[in-house]
Amino acid sequence: MGALPGQPFQKRAFMQSLTKRRMSPDELDMLLRTSTGSGCRVESELTDGWFNTAYRVLLDDGRPAIVKLAPPADAAVLRYERGIMATEAMVYRRIADLPEPGIPTPALFYAGAEFLALSVLSGTRWDQAAAQLSPDSEAALRRDLGAVVARLHTLTPEDGRFGYPAAESGLSASSWRTAFTDMVEALLDEAVRWRSPLDVSPDSIRALVAEGAYTLDEVTDPRLVHFDLWPGNIFVDAPGSGGSARITGLIDHERAFWGDPAAELVSLGFGGDTGPESDLVLGYLEAGGTLDFTPALHHRLALYRLYLGLLLVVECGPRGYGTDHLAYCRRTLGESVTGLQALG
């Protein structure tokens, strides 16, 4: 993630991160062979990810697969990132149990403490296919995406709690107000650790959250929120003239949390309009999703944009991102603060 709705999303072709863990082909083969009994032949490294390392491989049984590696055990990660590979595995398993039409996503072949092996999706990342899509195809895809997200939001936690699923984060609570406030506080603690340039005082951020916290009490039913559905995490089939475009899969579920399904609009906004009359929202409502664009909802969305902006700035520390990207993240946070302050 890297932009607020309405802004161009800045994603470099290859982003170096200190959290990335690389293995030689022999090491990766041994990891899988030891853990699953099946080795692999490495075909290439996928360079689009910003947190995990991913390789395209051919498993010994002939299946093509994507292997994602968790950061090294000694890598510095943010509190909410602790245990998120297990979160991703959980989401794939929960999706696999949904009735048809389900949710297009990779199949989980294997899951270990430090890796996932997933099926290879057909199609192309939406951000890379955008130039091939006509306005009508784009609109149809957005409507279809809304329906897919509505089905995703039928997933609920087994324990009824809000927040991040991984116990390692310690960021879950019985109410959304408490969970979200704790999520923000965890990032503010990390900002001190990494000396993050927030350009606004932590107490000012706390005050903005406290002022709008009453709107969070409207959320009483925790649902799975992907929170990273920018176009690079959505695969589409974009055939030539005469064909119809379709969504072939959602990827990178590791940052999901149990919370307010409306928070999904923050990342979905990276790909287009998410307003009440948008194709995406119409598809969402037609598929059974619920969205009521009240003043309270708009206030909650402003809080979620603040959370994202804070996250983007703070993560630059442990990942070692450069000054250009940090400057962009600071602008994003600043605009989210301004937007929230304007609500009064």
Buried (B, 14 or more C-beta within 10 A) or exposed (E): BBBBBEBEBEBBEEBEBBBBBEBEEEEBBBBBEEBBEBBBEBEEBBEBBBBBBBBBBBBBEEBEBBBBBBBBEEBBBBBBBBBBBBBBBBBBEBBEEEEEEEBBBBBBBBBBEBBBBBBBBEBBBBBBBBEEBEEEBBBBBBBBBBBBBBBBBBBEBEEEBBBBBBEBBBBBBEBBBBBBBBBBBBBBBBBEEBEBBBEBEBEEBBEBBEBBBEBBEBBEEBBBBBBBBBBBBBBBBBEEEEEEBBBBBBBBBBBBBBBBBBBBBBBBBBBBBBEEEBBBBBBBBEBEBEBEBEEBBEBBBBBBBBBBBBBBBBBBBBBEBEEEBBEBBBBBBBBBBEBBBEBE
